[in-house]
Each structure stands twice: as structure tokens, then as C-alpha cells.
Amino acid sequence: MADIVKLKEITRLTRKLRRFERAMLRDHARQHGLTPNELLVMDTLTDYPIISLSHLAGILQLNKSTVSTVVDSLIERRLINKQTDPDNLSRYQLMLTATGEQLTTGIYETYLAALSVRLQLTPQTIDEALLLLRTVSQQGKLEAQS
């Protein structure tokens, strides 16, 4: 029974951390004239330079209509481009423009550094948290869902 109480506390603290992290992301994105989802889309495009809307939505774990709205806004602002996928003419591929690359460079890393400072994380704490999360992820098969 004590394990259930501890698991409830882990769940509660995890939700609290996600809300805190989301608020920091929102503030950081706003400083650069972006919404949190726009920042996440652009950061993901730095990791996946050419990606379909469906794949992008899957990585971000957002529905396609939400991602499509974000993508349309970024295309309108000329921060990303879309082109027809040569392997499947019914879908398109997304990529950062030169302006988008310039804006994105370093933004997410700066956000993560600020998050680390706010949470007062040491390299040892980060390593311990990473080990714990990798263990939980492997045991829970969470990686198969991403």
C-alpha cells in the first residue's frame, strides 16, 4: 500500500513538473515571438530537417489538425517551407527556411539551460534523472510509443 501512496506522489509531482516546464516554455517562446507549439515544431525540424506532417505530429504527440495550424502559421511567416513529397504526391514535406534556421539556432538550448538553472539541476542530478527515466521508459515500453 505504501508503494501506491508513493506512486501517487510521483504522478502528482510529474504533473506539477510538466505544468512548470510548459509555463517556462511558453515564456521563452514568447520572448522570441513564437508560441510553445511553434517553438517545438521548429526545434523538431532541426532534428528532422525533412519530415511529413504526420510524422511531425507523431513525434510531438499532437493531433494532425493542431500541427497543421501551427505549420500554416510558420509557413505564412516564412519560417518553414513545404514541398510535395516525391515518393507520395498526396502529402508534403516540411523543412526550415534560412530565416527559420537562423531564428531556431540556439533557442531551445537556451530554454533548456534556463530550465536547468531554475530547477537548480547539477550534472549529477541530471544523470540520475536520466537513468531513472530510461529505466522507467524501457520497463514501460514508452519508447515504442514515440
Buried (B, 14 or more C-beta within 10 A) or exposed (E): EEEEEEEEEEEEEEEEEEEEBEEBBBEBBEEBEBBBBBBBBBBBBBEEEEBBBEBBBBBBEBEEEEBBEBBEBBBEBEBBBBEEBEEEEEEBBBBBBEEBBEBBEEBBEEBBEBBBEEBEEEEEEEEEEEEEEEEEBEEEEEEEEE
